[in-house]
Amino acid sequence: MIFDGHLRGLRAAGHDDPGRGIALESPRTLNQTAQQRVRARYESEHGRAWERIETARPASYFEENVVFGRRPLVRRLIEWLEPRAGLRVLDGGCGLGRIAEELAGHGATITGVDLVPRFVEAARGTASSGSLEFEAGNFVDRLRPGGKQAGYAALLLLGVLEDYAPAERHELIRHVADAAVPRVYLAFRFSDDRGSRLWNLFPEAQQRSINSVELLRWIHLHTAYRQRRQDRFVRRNFRCHLAELVRDPVA
Ligand SMILES: C[S@@+](CC[C@H](N)C(=O)[O-])C[C@H]1O[C@@H](n2cnc3c(N)ncnc32)[C@H](O)[C@@H]1O
């Protein structure tokens, strides 16, 4: 019973639960509310923890697992994405831009967009390649049809979907699907087995997570994207799913 109660508490704190969709009146309201909430979250200790993770200065056992757990994930991403000169990539929710920087080092042209201006300033401050640009804002705005920045070959959403409740997440994915970017790379913390729930009993390890089967099923049913490849990266409490999505021309 105590265990059940704890799990309910975790769900209330934002862990995935299909029954917890947010029903607001219009998608626009939903989106703005969500953006404000995400910004506020990264302006708190959560954002400082994220800075330590991205700059590889972990302050706890749990942060260290994320730092080391992400390394093979980034190597796999580079293998699948094949960044090279001429490849235009939108890094939606780029954080401090460390992954964007690495991809630009392979020759790709990267636009990183993040809701948190402090992160974008930091990313600009360390950018060492001319094929990198960073902007503060909602990455969805860069995907508007006919916009000056249309024509990306790939979109990265790495560690971004966890910031949203299921209904908001679906709305974001609908925007992505409308923009028809040929390839989309999703990395998200998954939670479809007992192991991750057990880790969630440790307060420091509490991270929002997503049921990968439900998310990918939803994408398959509601968009033209299909998962072409997937891999999973696990380092103790860090459990991350990487998916390469491509558009199915007949869907
Ligand atoms: C966990 S961090 C991941 C950063 C980076 N993608 C990485 O993996 O190193 C998630 C970032 O996504 C950003 N974010 C969430 N929703 C966004 C949106 N709609 N537009 C732009 N940035 C967003 C947050 O501000 C945060 O910096």
The ligand as a Gaussian input file, in Angstrom:
#p B3LYP/6-31G(d) Opt

LIG

0 1
 C       16.950000      18.063000     -20.810000
 S       17.375000      19.457000     -21.760000
 C       18.180000      18.655000     -23.155000
 C       19.139000      19.562000     -23.902000
 C       19.776000      18.948000     -25.158000
 N       18.777000      18.537000     -26.113000
 C       20.646000      17.758000     -24.799000
 O       20.167000      16.618000     -24.895000
 O       21.810000      17.958000     -24.419000
 C       15.794000      19.882000     -22.482000
 C       15.786000      21.281000     -23.092000
 O       14.653000      21.398000     -23.952000
 C       14.219000      22.742000     -23.891000
 N       12.860000      22.814000     -24.453000
 C       11.757000      22.145000     -24.045000
 N       10.721000      22.452000     -24.858000
 C       11.178000      23.306000     -25.795000
 C       10.563000      23.991000     -26.894000
 N        9.275000      23.830000     -27.198000
 N       11.334000      24.808000     -27.659000
 C       12.636000      24.995000     -27.355000
 N       13.252000      24.404000     -26.297000
 C       12.541000      23.545000     -25.540000
 C       14.344000      23.090000     -22.417000
 O       14.379000      24.484000     -22.231000
 C       15.672000      22.400000     -22.069000
 O       16.768000      23.255000     -22.218000

